[in-house]
């Protein structure tokens, strides 16, 4: 026995562990009893010389395999116990073992419960949400889908349920969420709070020094569509170390702009090109070519049509560019076939498990605002100025100037302060052009060329896909920046014409300032009447406006009326954390230091949940009815406990304004 080393128990346990054998199986191969192997490993007995020789041979070449038994591992190959004499001896911490066993059990939970995500998430899915996820989406072999339920229907919850199911079934591993900038934080919060999915937010600066789409923490990523469309960030997706994302969620998909012009040319904005790249639609532009594309994709929007045919078709083209290759092919598809890619339910269709509607009644009231004599005169002179320049622009084919006039037209019925600020910006632009003419730095030809460039590069400042959900730019919201650029559109092409327009704008500024300083604003007077209505006494009030200048005016006036510290606000120049702080200030009860009023631009019209408030005022009415529905969806949504909710629309005097006559004739806000 002198040839047997002292560490023989350790070597025997190590060998058995490497071979992956139990003591009984190892004993059978060695030709000894189970008890003998047990005594060897415990150091209670030593192997015979013959047995030790077999053990040494097994350490280098394995042991003989017998056909009626499981095939052992070959000695020398790594196993889970390859490090030392660590073999299962059932001495581990019971709680640790239980945790591991439970994780393995849950990994196969979907085989026993096909609706596992609904059980392990902190949500109680409603019938329409279960139908969308379990009856429609999960039955598709390749999920390419446009989910277009009304605002407040829980599209984010459906997305989380779907992703949780796909992860548990090991169908996907990597997921990319691409929302507008204002919704990035909301997605991260809800994915973690409701589904315990640890998404990481990627911002533009992350792509400067590293690739945020590769390595640890890159499997679940949220990045805003404007950030991802940026050249530096998008280029990171092309790098070698980036594994393809299995599924992509694009929120507010109506912002993926693609248009067909009158001459049948197709115009695509960068957001649409980004979606094409992610979803594998071929592109001729190297800038937008990716070496991979996602397998599954979900487009989310409550307003898929937006009143225009081609952008609606363009969303289907993203889902399957082979099937929906042309607009004509799209029209030829039967509605039943399109339904494979599309689902939309209105609020009236959404019920609970007892068949009761989940949305409260919506009561809309439209109040006419009788203009003061000073406001009427300002309206008359401004309208005359707009009509004169708009008609000249049409005759001279100066579309950029017509766009500038549309800015004044929209602000004219919003507030005197907003109109005054636009006139001041217009005057600054005219002064700049006149100075350039006088110093010889600008010619009439150069001005014409600049107007053509402006028309080609500038979208409509208040178009639905270019509002303040874009990235804030130096504290300004996107619509502000675009409006300022639009005001550069002029009809005049000579120095005398520019000087003449400047004189007229100066006169309008003087009139607007006098009207504003008179503090006799008919709309604000109506707003105060709403706040004093006995039905709404002490209740929280949400006020929407298209223009940040009007929002600034409202905040100043409300605070000046004795509500200092009681006014929260959201505009597109705010980053997401600051917006959330304002939401929480508005949520807090007034007796605990919370705000009674929330004044918002349309930056808050998407993705922000304010169902703790049941009274909303539209201080001005957007020209696009889909945006009006988005606004109302902030309070008229699932979880609203007050029935009914009230929507009050302030409309300029229909006797003196065109807008008033139109809006009283066409009831865009019926609930």
LOGU-404633 format. One line per 10 residues: number of its first residue (from 1); their letters; for each residue y, z, x negated of C-alpha. Coordinates in Angstrom, 1 decimal. Layout:
# residues N
NUM	A	Y Z X | ...;
***
This chain:
# residues 671
1	XXXXXXXXXX	0.0 0.0 0.0 | 2.3 0.2 -3.1 | 3.3 -3.5 -2.6 | 4.9 -2.9 0.8 | 8.7 -2.2 0.4 | 10.4 0.8 1.9 | 12.5 -1.3 4.3 | 9.5 -2.8 6.0 | 10.5 -1.4 9.5 | 13.9 -3.2 9.3;
11	XXXXXXXXXX	12.4 -6.4 8.0 | 9.8 -6.5 10.8 | 12.5 -5.9 13.5 | 14.7 -8.5 12.0 | 11.8 -11.1 11.9 | 10.9 -10.4 15.5 | 14.5 -10.7 16.5 | 14.9 -14.0 14.8 | 11.8 -15.3 16.5 | 13.0 -14.1 19.8;
21	XXXXXXXXXX	9.7 -12.3 20.6 | 9.0 -9.0 22.3 | 6.8 -6.5 20.5 | 3.8 -7.5 22.7 | 4.2 -11.2 21.9 | 4.7 -10.5 18.2 | 1.6 -8.3 18.1 | -0.4 -11.0 19.8 | 0.6 -13.5 17.1 | -0.2 -11.0 14.3;
31	XXXXXXXXXX	-3.6 -10.2 15.8 | -2.8 -6.5 16.2 | -2.1 -4.2 19.2 | 1.3 -3.6 20.7 | 1.1 0.1 19.7 | 0.6 -1.0 16.0 | 3.8 -3.1 16.0 | 5.7 -0.2 17.6 | 4.5 2.2 14.9 | 5.5 -0.3 12.2;
41	XXXXXXXXXX	9.0 -0.7 13.5 | 9.4 3.1 13.9 | 8.2 3.8 10.3 | 5.2 5.8 11.6 | 2.6 3.5 10.0 | 2.6 0.8 7.3 | 1.0 -2.7 7.7 | -2.1 -3.4 5.8 | -1.8 -5.7 2.7 | -3.2 -8.6 4.8;
51	XXXXXXXXXX	-0.8 -8.0 7.6 | 2.2 -7.7 5.2 | 1.2 -11.0 3.7 | 1.3 -12.6 7.1 | 4.7 -11.1 7.8 | 6.1 -12.5 4.5 | 4.8 -15.9 5.4 | 6.4 -15.7 8.8 | 9.7 -14.8 7.3 | 9.8 -18.3 5.6;
61	XXXXXXXXXX	7.7 -20.5 7.8 | 7.4 -18.8 11.2 | 4.2 -17.7 12.9 | 1.5 -19.8 14.4 | 2.3 -21.2 17.9 | -0.4 -20.8 20.6 | -0.2 -23.4 23.4 | -0.7 -20.9 26.2 | 2.4 -19.0 25.3 | 6.2 -19.7 25.1;
71	XXXXXXXXXX	7.1 -21.6 21.9 | 8.7 -19.1 19.4 | 11.8 -20.0 17.4 | 11.2 -21.3 13.9 | 12.1 -18.8 11.2 | 15.3 -19.6 9.5 | 17.2 -20.8 12.6 | 20.0 -18.6 13.9 | 19.5 -16.4 16.9 | 21.6 -14.0 18.8;
81	XXXXXXXXXX	20.2 -11.2 16.7 | 20.6 -12.9 13.3 | 22.9 -10.3 11.8 | 20.7 -7.3 10.9 | 17.9 -5.5 12.5 | 19.8 -5.6 15.8 | 17.2 -6.2 18.6 | 17.3 -5.2 22.2 | 16.5 -1.5 22.3 | 18.3 -0.6 25.5;
91	XXXXXXXXXX	20.6 1.8 23.8 | 23.9 0.1 24.7 | 26.5 1.7 26.9 | 25.3 1.3 30.5 | 28.8 0.3 31.9 | 29.1 -2.5 29.3 | 25.7 -3.8 30.2 | 26.6 -3.6 33.9 | 29.8 -5.5 33.3 | 28.0 -8.3 31.4;
101	XXXXXXXXXX	25.3 -8.5 34.1 | 27.9 -8.6 36.8 | 29.8 -11.4 35.1 | 26.6 -13.4 34.8 | 25.8 -12.8 38.5 | 29.3 -13.9 39.6 | 29.1 -17.0 37.5 | 26.4 -18.2 39.9 | 28.0 -16.7 43.0 | 28.9 -20.1 44.4;
111	XXXXXXXXXX	25.2 -20.9 44.8 | 24.8 -18.1 47.2 | 28.2 -18.1 48.8 | 29.8 -21.6 49.0 | 33.2 -20.0 49.8 | 33.2 -17.6 46.9 | 36.9 -18.1 46.0 | 37.9 -16.8 49.5 | 35.9 -13.6 48.8 | 37.0 -12.8 45.3;
121	XXXXXXXXXX	40.7 -13.7 45.7 | 43.5 -11.5 47.2 | 44.1 -13.9 50.2 | 42.7 -14.2 53.7 | 42.7 -17.9 54.2 | 43.7 -19.2 57.5 | 41.6 -21.8 59.4 | 43.7 -24.8 58.4 | 43.5 -23.7 54.7 | 39.7 -23.3 54.8;
131	XXXXXXXXXX	39.4 -26.7 56.5 | 41.5 -28.3 53.8 | 39.6 -26.7 50.8 | 36.0 -26.4 52.0 | 35.7 -29.2 54.6 | 37.8 -31.9 52.9 | 38.6 -31.4 49.2 | 35.4 -29.9 47.8 | 33.3 -32.5 49.5 | 34.9 -35.3 47.5;
141	XXXXXXXXXX	33.1 -36.4 44.3 | 36.4 -37.2 42.7 | 39.3 -35.2 44.1 | 42.4 -37.4 44.4 | 44.4 -36.1 47.4 | 47.8 -35.9 49.0 | 48.2 -32.5 50.7 | 51.2 -32.8 53.0 | 51.3 -29.9 55.5 | 54.6 -28.7 56.9;
151	XXXXXXXXXX	56.7 -26.3 54.8 | 55.3 -22.7 54.8 | 51.7 -23.8 55.5 | 50.4 -22.3 52.2 | 49.8 -25.4 50.0 | 50.0 -23.2 46.9 | 47.3 -20.9 48.3 | 45.1 -23.9 49.1 | 45.6 -25.1 45.5 | 44.6 -21.7 44.1;
161	XXXXXXXXXX	41.5 -21.6 46.3 | 40.5 -25.0 45.2 | 41.0 -24.3 41.6 | 39.2 -21.0 41.7 | 36.2 -22.8 43.4 | 36.2 -25.6 40.8 | 36.3 -23.1 37.9 | 33.5 -21.0 39.3 | 31.3 -24.1 39.8 | 32.1 -25.3 36.3;
171	XXXXXXXXXX	33.5 -28.6 37.6 | 36.7 -28.1 35.7 | 37.8 -26.1 32.7 | 41.4 -27.1 32.1 | 44.2 -27.3 34.8 | 47.8 -28.5 34.5 | 50.4 -27.6 37.2 | 53.6 -29.8 37.3 | 56.2 -28.4 39.7 | 60.0 -28.8 39.8;
181	XXXXXXXXXX	61.7 -26.4 37.4 | 62.7 -24.0 40.1 | 59.1 -23.4 41.2 | 57.5 -22.8 37.8 | 57.8 -19.0 38.0 | 56.6 -19.0 41.6 | 53.4 -20.8 40.7 | 52.7 -18.5 37.8 | 53.3 -15.4 39.9 | 51.1 -16.5 42.9;
191	XXXXXXXXXX	48.3 -17.8 40.7 | 48.0 -14.5 39.0 | 48.8 -12.2 41.9 | 46.5 -13.9 44.4 | 43.7 -15.5 42.2 | 44.0 -13.7 38.8 | 44.4 -17.0 37.1 | 46.3 -16.4 33.8 | 48.5 -19.5 33.7 | 50.9 -20.0 30.8;
201	XXXXXXXXXX	54.4 -21.4 31.3 | 55.5 -24.1 28.8 | 59.2 -24.7 28.3 | 60.9 -27.4 26.2 | 61.3 -25.2 23.1 | 57.6 -24.6 22.9 | 56.9 -28.2 21.8 | 59.3 -28.0 18.8 | 57.1 -26.0 16.5 | 53.6 -26.2 18.0;
211	XXXXXXXXXX	51.4 -28.1 20.5 | 51.4 -25.9 23.7 | 48.6 -28.1 25.2 | 46.0 -27.4 22.4 | 44.3 -24.3 21.2 | 44.2 -20.8 22.7 | 46.0 -20.4 26.0 | 46.2 -24.1 26.8 | 43.5 -24.4 29.4 | 45.7 -23.2 32.3;
221	XXXXXXXXXX	49.3 -24.4 31.9 | 52.4 -24.8 34.1 | 55.2 -27.0 33.0 | 58.1 -28.4 35.0 | 58.1 -32.1 35.7 | 61.4 -32.7 33.9 | 60.3 -30.7 30.8 | 57.0 -32.6 30.6 | 58.8 -36.0 31.1 | 60.9 -35.2 28.0;
231	XXXXXXXXXX	60.0 -37.3 25.0 | 59.1 -34.4 22.7 | 56.9 -32.5 25.2 | 55.2 -35.6 26.5 | 54.3 -36.7 23.0 | 52.4 -33.5 22.5 | 49.9 -34.6 25.1 | 49.1 -37.6 22.9 | 48.0 -35.6 19.9 | 44.4 -35.5 18.7;
241	XXXXXXXXXX	43.8 -31.9 19.3 | 44.6 -32.1 23.0 | 41.5 -32.0 25.3 | 42.0 -33.9 28.6 | 43.1 -31.8 31.6 | 40.4 -31.9 34.3 | 42.7 -31.4 37.2 | 46.5 -31.9 37.7 | 48.6 -30.4 40.5 | 52.0 -32.0 41.1;
251	XXXXXXXXXX	54.1 -30.0 43.5 | 57.0 -31.5 45.5 | 55.5 -34.9 44.9 | 58.2 -36.7 46.9 | 60.3 -36.3 43.8 | 58.1 -38.8 42.0 | 60.6 -41.7 42.6 | 59.5 -45.3 42.9 | 61.5 -47.8 44.9 | 61.3 -51.5 45.8;
261	XXXXXXXXXX	64.7 -53.1 45.7 | 65.9 -55.9 48.0 | 64.9 -58.5 45.5 | 61.4 -57.0 45.3 | 61.8 -55.5 41.9 | 60.2 -52.1 41.4 | 62.3 -49.2 40.0 | 60.4 -46.2 38.7 | 62.1 -43.1 37.5 | 60.7 -41.0 34.6;
271	XXXXXXXXXX	59.0 -38.5 36.9 | 56.9 -41.3 38.5 | 56.0 -42.7 35.1 | 54.9 -39.2 34.0 | 52.6 -39.0 37.1 | 51.2 -42.5 36.3 | 50.3 -41.4 32.8 | 48.6 -38.1 33.9 | 46.6 -39.8 36.7 | 45.6 -42.8 34.6;
281	XXXXXXXXXX	47.6 -45.6 36.2 | 48.0 -48.4 33.6 | 51.4 -48.8 32.0 | 53.0 -51.4 29.9 | 55.4 -48.9 28.2 | 54.0 -47.3 25.0 | 56.2 -44.3 25.7 | 54.1 -43.4 28.7 | 50.6 -44.2 27.4 | 48.1 -41.4 27.1;
291	XXXXXXXXXX	44.7 -41.5 25.5 | 43.2 -39.6 28.5 | 43.8 -39.1 32.2 | 42.7 -36.3 34.6 | 39.7 -36.7 36.7 | 41.0 -34.8 39.7 | 44.6 -34.7 41.1 | 46.4 -33.0 44.0 | 49.8 -34.1 45.1 | 51.6 -31.5 47.2;
301	XXXXXXXXXX	54.6 -32.2 49.4 | 55.8 -31.2 52.9 | 57.9 -34.4 53.2 | 55.8 -37.3 52.0 | 57.5 -40.1 53.8 | 61.2 -39.3 53.5 | 62.0 -42.1 55.8 | 61.2 -44.8 53.3 | 58.1 -46.9 53.2 | 57.6 -47.8 49.5;
311	XXXXXXXXXX	57.9 -44.3 48.0 | 55.3 -43.2 50.5 | 53.0 -46.0 49.4 | 53.7 -45.2 45.8 | 52.1 -41.7 46.2 | 48.8 -43.3 47.4 | 49.0 -45.7 44.5 | 48.9 -42.7 42.1 | 45.8 -41.4 43.7 | 43.8 -44.7 43.4;
321	XXXXXXXXXX	45.7 -47.6 41.9 | 42.7 -49.9 42.3 | 42.3 -49.4 46.0 | 46.1 -49.2 46.8 | 47.1 -52.0 44.4 | 49.9 -53.4 46.6 | 52.0 -52.4 49.6 | 50.2 -55.1 51.5 | 46.8 -53.6 50.6 | 48.0 -50.2 51.7;
331	XXXXXXXXXX	49.1 -51.6 55.1 | 45.7 -53.3 55.6 | 43.8 -50.1 55.1 | 42.6 -48.5 58.4 | 44.1 -45.1 59.1 | 40.6 -43.6 58.9 | 40.3 -44.8 55.3 | 43.7 -43.5 54.3 | 42.6 -40.1 55.7 | 40.1 -39.8 52.8;
341	XXXXXXXXXX	43.2 -39.3 50.5 | 45.6 -37.6 52.9 | 46.0 -34.6 55.1 | 49.0 -33.4 57.1 | 49.2 -30.7 59.7 | 52.3 -29.7 61.5 | 53.3 -26.1 62.2 | 52.2 -26.5 65.9 | 48.7 -27.3 64.8 | 48.3 -24.2 62.6;
351	XXXXXXXXXX	46.6 -21.3 64.4 | 44.7 -18.1 63.5 | 41.1 -17.4 64.2 | 41.9 -16.5 67.8 | 43.6 -19.8 68.4 | 47.1 -18.3 68.4 | 50.0 -20.1 66.7 | 50.8 -18.6 63.4 | 54.4 -19.6 63.4 | 57.0 -18.0 65.6;
361	XXXXXXXXXX	59.3 -19.9 68.0 | 62.3 -21.6 66.3 | 65.5 -21.5 68.3 | 68.3 -23.8 67.1 | 71.9 -23.6 68.1 | 74.6 -26.1 67.1 | 78.2 -24.8 67.1 | 81.2 -27.1 67.0 | 83.9 -26.0 64.6 | 87.3 -26.9 66.1;
371	XXXXXXXXXX	89.5 -28.0 63.3 | 93.0 -26.7 62.7 | 96.0 -29.2 62.7 | 96.1 -28.9 58.9 | 92.4 -29.7 58.6 | 92.7 -32.6 61.0 | 95.5 -34.1 58.9 | 93.5 -33.6 55.7 | 90.5 -35.2 57.3 | 92.6 -38.2 58.6;
381	XXXXXXXXXX	94.2 -38.9 55.2 | 91.0 -38.4 53.2 | 89.1 -40.7 55.6 | 91.8 -43.3 55.2 | 91.5 -43.0 51.4 | 87.7 -43.3 51.5 | 87.8 -46.3 53.9 | 90.3 -48.2 51.9 | 88.6 -47.8 48.5 | 85.1 -48.2 50.0;
391	XXXXXXXXXX	85.9 -51.5 51.7 | 87.6 -52.8 48.6 | 84.6 -51.8 46.5 | 82.3 -53.7 48.9 | 84.4 -56.8 48.8 | 84.6 -56.7 45.0 | 81.0 -55.7 44.7 | 81.9 -52.4 43.0 | 78.8 -50.4 44.1 | 79.6 -47.6 41.7;
401	XXXXXXXXXX	83.0 -47.0 43.4 | 81.2 -46.9 46.8 | 79.0 -44.2 45.4 | 82.0 -42.2 44.4 | 83.4 -42.5 47.9 | 80.2 -41.1 49.3 | 80.7 -37.9 47.3 | 84.1 -37.4 49.1 | 82.5 -38.3 52.4 | 79.9 -35.6 52.1;
411	XXXXXXXXXX	82.2 -32.9 50.8 | 84.8 -33.7 53.5 | 82.9 -31.9 56.2 | 81.5 -29.1 53.9 | 84.6 -27.1 53.0 | 88.2 -27.7 52.0 | 87.6 -26.0 48.7 | 84.7 -28.4 47.8 | 86.9 -31.4 48.7 | 89.8 -30.0 46.7;
421	XXXXXXXXXX	87.5 -29.6 43.6 | 86.3 -33.1 43.9 | 89.8 -34.5 44.1 | 90.7 -32.5 41.0 | 87.8 -34.0 39.1 | 88.7 -37.5 40.4 | 92.2 -37.0 39.1 | 90.9 -35.9 35.7 | 88.8 -39.1 35.5 | 91.8 -41.3 36.5;
431	XXXXXXXXXX	94.0 -39.6 33.9 | 91.4 -40.3 31.3 | 91.1 -44.0 32.2 | 94.9 -44.4 32.3 | 95.3 -42.7 28.9 | 92.6 -45.0 27.4 | 94.4 -48.1 28.9 | 97.8 -46.9 27.5 | 96.4 -46.4 24.0 | 94.6 -49.7 23.9;
441	XXXXXXXXXX	91.1 -48.0 23.8 | 90.0 -49.6 27.0 | 90.4 -53.1 28.4 | 89.8 -54.5 31.9 | 86.6 -56.2 30.7 | 85.3 -53.0 29.2 | 86.0 -51.1 32.4 | 84.0 -53.7 34.4 | 81.1 -53.3 32.0 | 81.2 -49.5 32.3;
451	XXXXXXXXXX	81.1 -49.7 36.1 | 78.0 -51.9 35.9 | 76.3 -49.5 33.5 | 77.2 -46.6 35.8 | 75.6 -48.3 38.8 | 72.4 -49.0 37.0 | 71.9 -45.5 35.5 | 73.2 -43.2 38.2 | 71.0 -42.1 41.1 | 72.5 -40.9 44.4;
461	XXXXXXXXXX	73.8 -37.4 43.6 | 72.4 -35.9 46.8 | 69.3 -38.1 47.1 | 66.2 -36.0 47.9 | 64.5 -36.4 44.6 | 67.5 -35.7 42.4 | 68.8 -32.4 43.7 | 69.0 -29.1 41.9 | 65.3 -28.5 41.4 | 65.8 -30.4 38.1;
471	XXXXXXXXXX	66.4 -28.4 34.9 | 69.7 -26.6 34.8 | 72.1 -28.3 32.5 | 74.4 -25.8 30.7 | 74.6 -23.5 33.7 | 75.3 -26.4 36.1 | 72.9 -27.7 38.7 | 71.7 -31.3 38.6 | 73.7 -32.5 41.6 | 76.9 -31.2 40.1;
481	XXXXXXXXXX	76.4 -33.2 36.9 | 75.5 -36.4 38.9 | 78.5 -36.0 41.2 | 80.9 -35.7 38.3 | 79.4 -38.9 36.8 | 79.7 -40.6 40.2 | 83.4 -39.8 40.4 | 83.8 -42.2 37.4 | 83.2 -45.1 39.8 | 86.6 -46.9 40.4;
491	XXXXXXXXXX	87.7 -49.9 42.3 | 90.9 -50.4 40.2 | 90.6 -52.7 37.2 | 94.2 -52.7 35.9 | 96.6 -50.0 34.8 | 99.0 -50.4 37.8 | 96.1 -50.0 40.2 | 94.9 -46.9 38.4 | 98.4 -45.4 38.5 | 98.7 -46.1 42.2;
501	XXXXXXXXXX	95.4 -44.4 43.0 | 96.4 -41.5 40.9 | 99.5 -41.0 43.0 | 97.5 -41.0 46.2 | 94.9 -38.6 44.8 | 97.7 -36.2 43.7 | 99.1 -36.3 47.2 | 95.7 -35.5 48.7 | 95.3 -32.6 46.2 | 98.6 -31.1 47.3;
511	XXXXXXXXXX	97.5 -31.4 51.0 | 94.0 -30.0 50.3 | 95.5 -27.0 48.3 | 98.0 -26.2 51.1 | 95.2 -26.3 53.7 | 92.9 -24.1 51.6 | 95.7 -21.5 50.8 | 96.4 -21.3 54.5 | 93.0 -19.5 54.8 | 92.4 -21.1 58.2;
521	XXXXXXXXXX	89.0 -22.5 57.6 | 87.4 -23.4 61.0 | 83.8 -23.3 59.7 | 84.2 -19.9 58.0 | 85.7 -18.6 61.2 | 82.6 -19.7 63.0 | 80.4 -18.1 60.4 | 82.1 -14.8 60.9 | 81.5 -15.1 64.7 | 77.8 -15.5 64.0;
531	XXXXXXXXXX	77.8 -12.4 61.8 | 79.5 -10.4 64.6 | 77.1 -11.6 67.4 | 75.5 -8.5 68.9 | 72.1 -10.2 68.7 | 72.4 -10.3 64.9 | 74.2 -7.1 64.2 | 73.3 -5.8 60.8 | 70.6 -8.4 60.2 | 70.2 -10.3 57.0;
541	XXXXXXXXXX	71.7 -13.8 57.0 | 70.7 -16.8 55.0 | 73.4 -19.5 54.5 | 72.7 -23.0 53.1 | 75.1 -25.5 51.8 | 74.7 -28.8 49.8 | 77.5 -28.0 47.4 | 77.9 -25.3 44.8 | 81.7 -25.3 45.2 | 81.2 -24.4 48.9;
551	XXXXXXXXXX	78.8 -21.7 47.9 | 81.4 -20.3 45.5 | 83.9 -20.3 48.3 | 81.6 -18.5 50.7 | 80.7 -15.8 48.2 | 84.4 -15.2 47.5 | 85.4 -15.1 51.1 | 82.5 -12.8 52.2 | 83.1 -10.4 49.4 | 86.9 -10.5 50.3;
561	XXXXXXXXXX	86.0 -9.6 53.9 | 84.5 -6.2 52.7 | 81.0 -7.3 51.8 | 81.4 -6.8 48.0 | 77.9 -6.2 46.5 | 76.2 -7.4 49.7 | 76.0 -11.1 48.8 | 73.1 -12.6 46.8 | 73.2 -16.3 45.8 | 71.0 -19.0 44.4;
571	XXXXXXXXXX	72.1 -22.3 42.9 | 70.5 -24.9 40.7 | 72.3 -23.7 37.5 | 70.1 -20.5 37.5 | 66.9 -20.1 35.6 | 63.9 -18.9 37.6 | 64.0 -15.2 36.6 | 67.6 -15.0 37.8 | 66.7 -16.6 41.1 | 63.9 -14.1 41.6;
581	XXXXXXXXXX	66.3 -11.2 40.9 | 68.6 -12.6 43.7 | 65.6 -12.9 46.1 | 64.6 -9.3 45.4 | 68.3 -8.2 45.9 | 68.2 -9.9 49.3 | 64.8 -8.5 50.1 | 65.9 -4.9 49.5 | 67.2 -3.0 52.6 | 71.0 -2.7 52.9;
591	XXXXXXXXXX	70.8 1.1 52.9 | 69.0 0.9 49.5 | 71.7 -1.2 47.9 | 70.3 -4.6 49.0 | 72.3 -7.7 50.0 | 72.9 -8.6 53.6 | 73.9 -12.2 52.8 | 72.2 -14.9 50.8 | 74.3 -18.0 50.0 | 72.2 -20.9 48.6;
601	XXXXXXXXXX	72.5 -24.5 47.6 | 69.4 -26.6 48.2 | 68.0 -25.2 44.9 | 66.5 -22.6 47.2 | 65.2 -25.1 49.8 | 61.8 -25.4 48.2 | 59.2 -22.9 47.0 | 61.2 -19.7 47.8 | 59.8 -17.4 50.5 | 62.3 -15.5 52.6;
611	XXXXXXXXXX	60.3 -14.7 55.7 | 61.7 -11.2 55.7 | 64.9 -12.8 57.1 | 65.0 -14.5 60.5 | 68.5 -15.8 60.8 | 69.8 -18.9 59.0 | 73.0 -20.8 59.0 | 73.4 -24.4 57.9 | 77.0 -24.4 56.8 | 76.8 -28.2 56.3;
621	XXXXXXXXXX	74.1 -30.6 57.4 | 72.3 -32.8 54.8 | 72.1 -36.4 55.5 | 68.4 -36.4 54.9 | 66.5 -34.6 57.8 | 63.6 -33.9 55.5 | 65.8 -31.6 53.4 | 67.0 -29.9 56.6 | 63.3 -29.1 57.4 | 62.8 -27.8 53.8;
631	XXXXXXXXXX	65.7 -25.3 54.3 | 64.3 -24.0 57.6 | 60.9 -23.6 56.0 | 62.2 -20.7 53.9 | 62.2 -18.4 57.0 | 60.1 -20.4 59.5 | 56.8 -19.9 57.7 | 53.6 -18.0 57.8 | 54.2 -14.2 57.5 | 57.4 -14.3 59.5;
641	XXXXXXXXXX	57.1 -11.2 61.8 | 60.1 -11.8 64.0 | 59.8 -14.0 67.0 | 61.9 -16.1 67.4 | 63.7 -17.2 64.3 | 67.3 -18.4 64.8 | 68.8 -21.5 63.1 | 72.6 -22.0 63.5 | 74.1 -25.3 62.6 | 77.8 -25.5 61.9;
651	XXXXXXXXXX	79.1 -29.0 62.7 | 82.7 -30.3 62.4 | 84.6 -30.9 65.6 | 82.9 -33.9 67.3 | 86.3 -34.9 68.9 | 87.9 -35.5 65.6 | 85.2 -36.3 63.1 | 82.6 -39.1 62.9 | 80.0 -36.7 61.5 | 80.4 -34.3 64.4;
661	XXXXXXXXXX	79.8 -37.1 66.9 | 76.7 -38.3 65.1 | 75.2 -34.8 64.6 | 75.7 -33.8 68.2 | 74.1 -37.1 69.4 | 71.0 -37.0 67.1 | 69.3 -33.5 67.3 | 67.7 -33.5 63.9 | 66.9 -29.8 63.9 | 64.9 -29.4 67.1;
671	X	62.2 -26.7 66.5;
***
